[in-house]
């Protein structure tokens, strides 16, 4: 069988599995639709959270980014895992005890204000929508590249699948499909890694092979440092002292953002008990860590492999995969000095090779000469990662509309049946809107994701933490904190992102902090403003103090 | 009620200790001290690099499970565990 047949077969099988699973777990009530009935086992929820969390970007792009950044890639590795410690210790158990459906629910009730709920609602929709457009685009790209289907058709197929199981099953359907998707994506990510680790370091565990020796007896990382220096790049493993402050702030912003993202937080409403919420965050991080500790190993293997293959190689002798990927435009060669050999150098004027970072994960199986079915598996894995994240985000959007906006603001007397129908309709509309936006993605999608993390870090994270840990926090404090934190972060990001039309240049960064890291400062500002304002305005009412007290104990 | 206050205080103490370790492993060993730690080698890894790309994640996992264990014990001790 050839690659195309394998790909159709494996992708087809996985899609059938998702549909069957979704059909078996239809939602019958709003409780099931919003939080899967609150009866999900912590390990199952951990798996669903992992799939929810790991997007097309984690699966396809992250290893590639790290491979070109070296040590600095740690900002993604630590930033996108460290937030789970904050979730498990500071947020998940208390929000579970609170026991409602959404993040705006918590903000609205704890701060006894429908304005606060509205601000939270708008943030939740904005964050989730920007994020989901990227996933839809990812689905289209995967189809286009591997199945020779036009990009638009790919997006439409993606919409169809998500539409089916999200509208039908709500959170319940999404949870169980996410479990299936997690299995597919983690298998697809680790299988090539294990093969490559064995080939290069003779160790089947990539995390150990990463620190192992090559066939010539030198350590892999030592070799990679040497190769990088030879080509004029910085040592792969060396820390860059000029970037320490920036790295610190970006890592912190990603951590705080992770802990403040609504589609991650709502997953902890689905487990039965407070102690399950803590445990579930632990499981989630274990499942996520399988990918996140493998990715840097893949990055180093692929980088070494790539350099060794292309370094001063005669262009006529390049391996088949090189020509394959040249056709897609992801890798290109320009013989500047006319010697017929490939010079891959840090010096832009002499460098002859341009490589798209996404190639690291996509071409890895080919570079390592793995069979076609492994390549097909990687395609299915990328699709699983994109679809599972998209579904989780779409649910947040629909819940925000049917529950927070309709039920809590506009029409409080709506019946259970009416609300469920509204939830189904709003998710249907959200899927379609996201798909359409994915068909014509604005050029700045990637930049907007930085904004999503910045907003989550500077709005939700402080407001929720203070709502749990500060008895004295009142609505005046929380609202002014959220508004000022949000405004500051948004203005800074737009100002310093030329793709968003901002005039700023990197020379103007405050303390050298890039827009990606400014959410940390926004969160600090939010904390300070909230605390100061709350101390000079009236105490929250007695029943709110009792509510805050009650969420601190698993049983009251 | 006094009991309750004590439960909360102990919880906060656990949080302080565990989050300090969280900070030291990631921002400390992985970022601020990475350059210094890179002069130490463990197998094929420079230590600072290892913390930044591997070790901190393992520490995060251990911290969450330690918290689960400590809090389950504390919940029982103060009789606030869910029946």
Interface residues (C-beta under 8 A of the other chain):
Chain A: X66 X71 X73 X74 X77 X78 X81 X82 X84 X85 X88 X89 X90 X93 X207 X210 X211 X212 X213 X219 X220 X221 X222 X237 X238 X239 X241 X244 X247 X248 X251 X252 X273 X274 X275 X278 X279 X281 X282 X285 X286 X289 X292 X293 X296 X552 X553 X554 X555 X556
Chain B: X4 X7 X8 X11 X15 X18 X19 X22 X26 X27 X30 X31 X32 X34 X35 X38 X42 X43 X44 X45 X46 X48 X49 X50 X52 X53 X54 X56 X57 X58 X60 X61 X63 X64 X65 X67 X68 X71 X72 X75 X80 X81 X82 X83
